[in-house]
Amino acid sequence: MSTPLTLSRPGLAAGRDAQVLHRSATPEFSGWVEHTRPAGGCSRPIRLTGTIAAVDRHTGRIVSEQHTDELPDRTLYKACGNRRESQCPDCAWVYQGDAFQVVRGGLTGGKGVPASVSRHPVVFATLTAPSFGAVHHRHVPRRTCASRQRCDCRPAPCRARSTAATCKHGQPGVCFARHDADDPRLGRPLCLDCYDHDHQVVWNGFSGELWRRTKQAIERHLAALCRRRGIPFVRVVTASGKVRWVPPLRVSHGKVAEMQRRAAVHFHVLLRLDGVDPDNPDALVPPPAGITVDDLEEAVHAAASKITVTTPAHPDRPQGWLVSWGKQVDVRRINSAGGELTDDKVAAYLAKYATKATEATGHCSTRLTPATIDDYADPEGDHLARLIDACWHLGRPTHTDTASGAATADDRQDTLDTEPRPYAGLRRWAHMLGFGGHFLTKARRYSVTFTVLRDTRATYRRAEDDDTTGTITVGTLTYVGSGWLSDGDALIANTAARQRRESRRIGREELAHEAWLLGAAA
C-alpha cells in the first residue's frame, strides 16, 4: 500500500506555498509525481526533450513511440548523478552506496568478485602530503573515549614552544590553544606569508603521478622479493601471441582522496595481493605462499620513503618542485587479531569520503573562469584565496622568447599556444585547489565497476515494469535545462522521494523481522 504524500515543513514561503497548491490541484498530479520519480530527491535534475520509442528486442520493430511533448511538463526528468554531497545529497547517497559495494567487493567478494579474495593479504595505507608551513592543528595524544565520532578527549596544545619566537614577518610561531574539533582556525597557517602556497597546489596537481610511481615501486619491491626467495616467475602469452615472464603476483588497489583542512589531499588506499594464473591472467587467485602481508606492509613503507617526482621547469621556478610523501605514512592490517579495522568499517569510511571534495576546507565552488576568478582568488587574501590565486597564476599560458629560447610567462588568454603545458591543469582545477584526479579510483581487477552496478540497477527497474517485457527503450533526447521548474515542484518531488525511501526501509525491516521469526520457530 502506498504512503500518502504529506507536506509538512514549517516556514514555507508564500510563493512556494502557492506553487505547491497549484501543482497538487491539477488533475494530472498523481501522474506528475510518478513521472518525476526517476529524479525525485535530486537537487538539479536534468530536463530532456525528444522521442522515446519501445523497440521489440527480437524483431527490431518499433512497437510504440512517444514524444516528450505528450508528457507532464513536456519534458523528461533525469537525476543529475552528482557525487558531491554538498551539491546533491540524494544523488550522492546513491553514489555512496555504489562506492561501498565497490570497496567492499574487493575485500569480501560479491557482485561478480569471487569470495576467495577475502583470504588474500590486504593492508590499509594512508599517505599524506608533506609540510608546506606551520598550520593550526588538533592532536589528541591519548584517547579514552569509546566512540571516535563523539570524541571529547582533551587535545594537546596546538604548537607549544618554550620560547615565544616570531617569524620574519612578525607573526607568532607558537599557539598554546587546545583547539576544538570545529575550530575554524584548524588547517590555517600561522603565517600566511611564510606558507608555500605555490608548492602545495603543485603537490595537489602532481599527487596522482606520485601515487602511480609509488604503486609501481611497491610491485617492483615485491617482484625483487620473489627473485631473492626463489619464487619462479609466470609465463604468460599475450593476446598478440608474445610470451612474457611476469612476477607471480600483482597488487590491486582501491583508493580514495581526502582533502585535509589545510587544503592538501591525502590518500587512503586498500592494497590487496593477488596471484597470477598463467592460463587465465584475468582470474583472481591467491598470491604465492612465499609472500605474506608483512612483505606487503614493508613494500608500502619502502616505496613511500624513496619515491619522488620532480615537476617540469616553470618560469617562476626553473628547477621545478619536488613532490614527495610526508613523514606520516600509516599502514594497518584489516581483520587482524585485536585490530579495530574490519571490512565493513573500511568500506563505509572510504565510501563516505568518496562523496566529498573541498568541503572540509570551507571552499565549495564550480569550475572557475576568467569572469569569476576574482571572486575567489587574492594574492593578499586568506589561505584559500591564496591557494586559488596560486593555481591561476602558475597555470597561466607561457610562450617561448625567440631571442633567449627561454619560457616566459604570459597572463593573456593565449588560445594559439599549442606547446605542452604541464601546469595548465592548475587553472582548470583551481576550484579543486589544484587536485584534478578523481576522488575514488581502483585497479581494473580490484572489484566490480560503477558501470556494472548502474546497469544492474537500471535492468532491475526496467524488469519491475511489465509493459517493457520483450522490448528495449530507445530515446533520442536533447538537453534543454537543469533544475525543477519551480521551488514548489522541488519540494513535492523531494518529499515523495523521501517517503518512498522510508517505506522501503520499513519494508526491509519487516521482512528481516519475519525471517527472524521463521528461523526462531524452526
C-alpha positions in Angstrom: 0.0 0.0 0.0 1.4 3.3 -1.0 2.1 6.0 1.6 0.0 9.2 1.1 2.1 12.3 0.2 2.3 14.7 3.0 4.0 18.1 3.0 4.9 19.4 6.5 7.7 21.8 6.6 7.4 25.0 8.6 8.4 28.3 7.3 7.4 27.7 3.6 7.5 31.0 1.6 4.1 32.2 0.4 5.2 31.8 -3.3 6.3 28.2 -2.8 3.0 27.5 -0.9 1.1 28.8 -3.9 3.2 26.7 -6.3 2.6 23.5 -4.2 -1.2 24.1 -4.0 -1.4 24.9 -7.7 0.5 21.7 -8.7 -1.4 19.5 -6.3 -4.8 20.8 -7.6 -4.2 19.8 -11.2 -6.0 16.6 -12.4 -2.7 15.0 -13.6 -1.0 15.5 -10.2 -0.6 11.8 -9.5 0.8 11.2 -12.9 3.2 14.0 -12.5 4.5 12.6 -9.2 5.1 9.2 -10.9 6.6 10.9 -13.9 9.2 12.7 -11.7 10.0 9.6 -9.7 13.4 8.8 -11.5 14.6 12.3 -10.5 12.8 12.5 -7.2 15.1 13.9 -4.5 17.6 15.3 -7.0 18.5 18.9 -6.3 19.0 19.9 -10.0 17.6 17.2 -12.3 18.4 17.2 -16.0 15.5 18.0 -18.3 15.4 16.3 -21.7 13.2 16.6 -24.7 12.8 14.3 -27.7 11.3 11.0 -28.7 11.1 7.7 -26.7 10.5 4.5 -28.7 9.8 0.9 -27.5 11.6 -1.5 -29.8 10.9 -5.2 -29.9 14.2 -6.9 -28.8 13.7 -9.8 -31.2 12.5 -8.2 -34.4 13.7 -4.6 -34.1 10.2 -3.3 -34.9 9.1 -0.1 -33.2 6.2 -1.2 -31.0 5.3 2.3 -29.7 6.6 5.8 -29.9 6.1 8.9 -27.7 7.3 12.5 -27.8 8.1 14.3 -24.6 5.5 16.9 -25.6 2.9 14.4 -24.5 4.5 14.0 -21.0 3.9 16.2 -18.0 5.9 19.5 -18.2 6.6 18.5 -21.8 10.0 17.1 -20.7 11.7 14.0 -19.3 13.4 14.3 -15.9 16.7 12.5 -15.1 18.7 12.7 -11.9 21.9 14.7 -12.2 24.1 11.9 -10.8 26.4 14.4 -9.0 28.6 12.5 -6.4 29.2 15.6 -4.2 27.0 15.6 -1.1 27.2 19.4 -0.9 25.7 19.7 -4.4 23.1 17.0 -4.5 22.6 14.9 -1.3 20.2 12.4 -2.9 22.5 11.5 -5.9 25.5 11.5 -3.5 23.6 9.0 -1.3 23.2 6.7 -4.3 26.8 7.1 -5.3 28.0 6.4 -1.7 26.0 3.1 -1.8 27.7 2.1 -5.1 31.1 3.2 -3.7 30.5 1.0 -0.6 29.8 -2.0 -2.8 32.9 -1.3 -5.0 35.2 -1.1 -2.0 33.6 -4.0 0.0 33.5 -6.2 -3.1 37.3 -6.1 -3.3 37.6 -7.2 0.3 34.9 -9.9 0.7 33.8 -10.7 -2.8 30.4 -10.5 -4.3 29.0 -8.6 -7.3 30.9 -10.9 -9.6 34.1 -10.9 -7.5 35.0 -14.4 -6.1 34.6 -14.8 -2.3 38.2 -16.2 -2.2 39.6 -12.6 -2.3 38.7 -12.4 1.4 41.6 -14.6 2.2 44.2 -12.5 0.2 46.6 -10.3 2.2 45.3 -6.7 2.5 46.6 -3.6 4.1 45.0 -0.2 4.5 47.6 2.6 3.9 47.3 6.3 4.5 49.7 8.5 2.5 49.8 12.2 3.4 51.3 15.4 1.9 54.5 16.9 3.4 54.5 20.2 5.3 54.3 23.4 3.4 54.4 25.6 6.5 53.2 25.6 10.1 49.4 25.3 10.5 47.0 25.1 13.4 46.2 21.5 14.2 44.5 19.4 16.8 46.3 16.4 18.3 44.9 14.1 20.9 47.9 12.2 22.4 45.8 9.8 24.4 42.2 8.8 23.6 40.0 7.3 26.3 36.6 7.7 24.5 34.7 4.7 23.3 33.5 6.3 20.1 35.7 8.4 17.8 32.6 10.0 16.3 31.8 11.7 19.6 35.3 12.1 20.9 35.6 14.5 23.8 39.2 13.7 24.8 41.3 16.7 25.7 43.7 17.7 22.9 47.3 18.8 23.4 48.3 22.5 22.9 48.5 23.3 19.2 52.1 24.4 18.9 53.6 24.9 22.3 57.2 26.2 22.4 59.4 27.1 25.3 60.2 30.4 23.7 57.6 32.6 22.0 59.5 33.2 18.8 58.2 35.2 15.9 58.7 34.6 12.2 60.5 37.1 9.8 57.1 38.6 9.1 56.4 39.4 12.7 53.8 36.6 13.3 54.0 34.4 16.4 55.4 30.9 15.8 53.6 29.4 18.7 50.0 28.6 19.6 49.0 27.3 23.1 45.3 26.9 22.2 43.7 23.5 22.6 41.5 23.6 19.5 38.1 22.1 19.4 37.2 19.8 16.5 35.1 22.5 14.9 37.6 25.4 15.4 37.7 27.4 12.2 41.4 28.0 12.7 42.3 24.4 12.1 44.3 24.0 9.0 45.1 27.7 8.6 48.8 28.8 8.5 50.3 30.5 11.5 51.8 32.9 9.0 50.3 33.3 5.5 53.4 34.9 4.1 55.7 32.1 5.3 53.5 29.4 3.9 54.4 27.9 0.5 51.1 28.1 -1.3 52.7 27.5 -4.8 54.3 24.2 -3.7 51.1 23.0 -2.1 49.0 23.5 -5.3 51.7 21.9 -7.4 51.7 18.9 -5.0 48.0 18.6 -5.3 48.3 18.7 -9.1 51.0 16.1 -9.4 49.9 13.8 -6.5 48.3 11.4 -8.9 51.6 10.9 -10.7 53.3 10.4 -7.4 50.8 7.7 -6.5 51.3 6.0 -9.9 55.0 5.7 -9.4 54.6 4.6 -5.8 52.3 1.7 -6.9 54.9 0.7 -9.4 57.6 0.8 -6.7 55.5 -1.5 -4.5 55.2 -4.0 -7.2 58.9 -3.9 -8.1 59.8 -4.4 -4.4 57.6 -7.5 -4.2 59.0 -8.8 -7.5 62.5 -8.4 -6.2 61.5 -10.4 -3.1 60.2 -13.2 -5.3 63.6 -13.4 -7.1 65.5 -13.4 -3.8 63.3 -16.2 -2.3 63.4 -18.3 -5.4 59.7 -17.9 -6.3 59.5 -18.6 -10.1 58.0 -16.0 -12.5 55.0 -17.0 -14.6 55.0 -17.5 -18.3 52.1 -15.6 -19.9 51.1 -15.5 -23.6 49.6 -12.1 -24.5 46.7 -11.6 -26.9 49.2 -10.8 -29.7 51.0 -14.1 -29.2 54.1 -12.8 -27.4 55.5 -14.7 -24.5 56.2 -12.7 -21.3 57.6 -13.7 -18.0 55.8 -11.7 -15.3 56.1 -11.7 -11.5 53.8 -14.3 -9.9 51.8 -11.7 -8.1 50.1 -8.3 -8.6 48.8 -5.6 -6.3 45.2 -4.5 -6.8 44.1 -1.3 -5.1 41.1 0.9 -4.2 42.0 4.5 -3.4 40.1 7.5 -2.0 41.5 11.0 -1.9 40.6 13.1 1.1 41.0 16.9 1.3 42.6 17.9 4.6 41.6 21.1 6.3 44.9 22.7 5.2 43.6 22.0 1.6 46.2 19.4 0.8 45.0 16.0 -0.4 46.0 12.7 1.2 45.2 9.2 0.1 43.5 6.2 1.8 44.5 3.1 -0.1 43.4 -0.5 0.1 46.2 -2.7 -1.3 45.4 -6.4 -1.9 47.9 -9.1 -3.0 46.7 -11.3 -5.9 48.4 -14.1 -7.7 48.7 -14.7 -11.4 47.2 -17.6 -13.3 49.2 -18.3 -16.5 46.2 -20.0 -18.1 43.8 -17.1 -17.2 45.7 -13.9 -16.4 42.4 -12.1 -15.6 41.5 -14.6 -12.8 41.7 -13.6 -9.2 43.8 -16.3 -7.5 45.8 -16.2 -4.2 49.3 -14.9 -4.2 52.3 -17.4 -3.8 52.8 -18.7 -0.3 56.2 -17.2 0.0 54.9 -13.6 0.1 52.9 -12.5 3.1 51.1 -9.4 4.5 54.3 -8.5 6.3 56.1 -8.2 2.9 53.2 -6.0 1.5 53.4 -3.7 4.5 57.2 -3.4 4.1 56.8 -2.7 0.4 54.5 0.2 1.1 56.8 1.8 3.6 59.8 1.3 1.3 58.1 2.8 -1.7 56.6 5.8 0.2 60.1 6.7 1.6 62.0 6.8 -1.6 59.7 7.7 -4.5 59.6 11.4 -5.5 58.6 13.4 -8.6 60.4 16.4 -9.9 58.0 18.6 -11.8 58.9 20.2 -15.2 60.5 23.7 -15.3 58.3 26.7 -14.7 59.0 30.3 -15.4 58.6 31.1 -11.7 60.8 28.1 -10.7 63.1 26.8 -13.4 64.3 23.8 -11.3 60.7 22.7 -10.7 59.2 21.5 -7.5 59.9 18.3 -5.6 56.7 16.2 -5.0 57.1 13.5 -2.3 55.1 11.9 0.5 55.0 13.3 4.0 56.5 11.6 7.0 53.1 10.4 8.3 52.7 7.1 6.4 50.3 4.8 8.2 49.8 1.1 7.2 47.3 -1.1 9.0 46.1 -4.6 8.6 42.4 -5.4 8.1 40.6 -8.1 10.1 43.8 -8.7 12.2 43.6 -10.1 15.7 42.7 -7.4 18.1 42.5 -4.8 15.4 39.9 -2.1 15.0 39.7 -2.2 11.2 37.1 -4.5 9.6 35.9 -4.9 6.0 32.6 -3.0 6.6 34.2 -0.2 8.6 36.9 0.4 6.0 34.3 0.3 3.1 32.0 2.7 4.9 34.9 5.0 5.7 36.1 5.2 2.1 32.5 5.5 0.7 31.9 8.5 3.0 34.9 10.4 1.6 34.0 9.5 -2.0 31.1 11.9 -1.9 33.2 14.9 -0.6 35.6 17.2 -2.2 36.8 20.6 -0.8 34.0 21.0 1.8 36.5 20.3 4.7 38.4 23.4 3.7 35.4 25.7 3.7 35.6 26.3 -0.1 32.9 25.0 -2.5 32.5 26.3 -6.0 32.1 25.2 -9.6 34.8 25.5 -12.2 36.3 29.0 -12.2 36.7 31.1 -15.3 38.3 34.5 -16.1 35.0 36.1 -15.3 34.7 34.5 -11.8 38.3 34.0 -10.6 38.4 37.5 -9.0 35.6 36.5 -6.6 37.8 33.7 -5.1 41.5 34.5 -5.8 43.5 37.1 -3.9 47.3 37.0 -3.5 46.9 39.0 -0.3 43.8 37.2 1.0 43.3 34.3 3.3 44.7 30.8 2.9 42.1 29.6 0.4 42.2 32.8 -1.7 46.0 32.5 -1.9 45.8 28.8 -3.0 43.3 29.6 -5.7 45.4 32.5 -6.9 48.5 30.3 -7.0 46.6 27.8 -9.2 45.6 30.5 -11.6 49.0 32.2 -11.6 51.1 29.1 -12.1 48.7 27.6 -14.7 48.9 30.7 -16.9 49.9 30.3 -20.6 53.6 30.7 -21.5 55.4 31.3 -24.7 59.0 30.9 -25.8 61.2 34.0 -26.1 62.7 33.7 -29.6 65.8 35.7 -28.5 66.8 33.7 -25.5 64.9 30.5 -26.1 63.6 30.6 -22.5 60.0 30.1 -21.5 58.4 33.3 -20.3 55.1 33.9 -18.5 52.1 35.4 -20.3 48.9 36.2 -18.4 46.9 36.6 -21.6 44.4 34.0 -22.7 46.6 32.8 -25.5 44.4 30.4 -27.5 47.1 29.8 -30.1 49.6 28.2 -27.6 49.9 24.6 -28.8 53.1 23.7 -26.8 52.7 21.2 -24.0 51.7 23.0 -20.7 52.3 20.6 -17.8 50.8 23.2 -15.4 47.7 24.1 -17.4 45.6 21.7 -15.2 46.1 24.0 -12.2 43.8 26.6 -13.8 41.3 24.0 -14.9 41.2 22.6 -11.4 41.6 25.8 -9.5 38.2 25.3 -7.8 39.6 22.0 -6.5 42.7 23.8 -5.3 44.9 22.1 -7.9 43.8 18.5 -7.5 42.4 17.2 -10.8 42.1 13.5 -10.0 39.0 11.5 -9.2 38.3 11.1 -5.6 37.7 7.3 -5.9 39.8 5.2 -8.2 40.7 1.5 -8.3 42.7 -1.1 -10.2 40.9 -2.8 -13.0 40.9 -6.2 -11.2 40.2 -4.9 -7.7 36.4 -5.1 -7.8 33.2 -4.5 -9.7 32.8 -1.2 -11.6 30.4 1.6 -11.1 29.1 0.9 -14.7 28.1 -2.6 -13.8 26.3 -1.5 -10.7 24.4 1.2 -12.5 23.4 -1.2 -15.4 22.3 -3.8 -12.9 20.1 -1.2 -11.1 18.6 0.0 -14.4 17.9 -3.5 -15.6 16.1 -4.2 -12.3 14.0 -1.1 -12.5 13.0 -2.0 -16.1 12.1 -5.5 -15.1 9.7 -4.1 -12.5 7.6 -2.6 -15.3 5.7 -5.5 -17.0 4.9 -3.2 -20.0 8.6 -3.2 -21.1 8.9 -7.0 -21.1 10.3 -8.1 -24.5 11.1 -4.5 -25.6 14.0 -2.1 -25.4 13.5 1.6 -24.8 15.4 3.8 -27.2 15.5 7.5 -26.6 16.5 10.3 -29.0 16.8 13.1 -26.5 18.3 16.6 -26.2 19.3 18.5 -23.2 17.1 21.6 -22.5 18.0 22.6 -19.0 18.7 21.7 -15.4 16.7 22.1 -12.2 13.0 21.9 -11.3 10.6 24.4 -12.9 9.6 25.8 -9.5 10.5 25.6 -5.8 7.1 24.0 -5.2 7.9 21.2 -7.7 11.2 20.6 -6.0 9.5 20.3 -2.6 6.8 17.9 -3.8 9.3 15.6 -5.7 11.8 15.5 -2.9 9.2 14.8 -0.3 7.7 12.0 -2.3 11.2 10.5 -2.8 11.9 10.7 0.9 8.7 9.0 1.8 9.3 6.2 -0.8 12.8 5.7 0.7 11.3 5.5 4.2 8.7 3.0 3.0 11.4 0.8 1.5 13.4 0.9 4.8 10.4 -0.1 6.8 9.6 -2.9 4.4 13.1 -4.3 4.6 13.0 -4.2 8.4 9.6 -6.0 8.4 11.0 -8.7 6.1 14.0 -9.2 8.2 11.9 -9.5 11.3 9.6 -12.1 9.7 12.7 -14.1 8.6 14.0 -14.0 12.2 10.6 -15.2 13.5 10.6 -18.1 11.0 14.1 -19.0 12.0 13.3 -18.9 15.7 10.2 -21.1 15.1 12.2 -23.6 13.2 
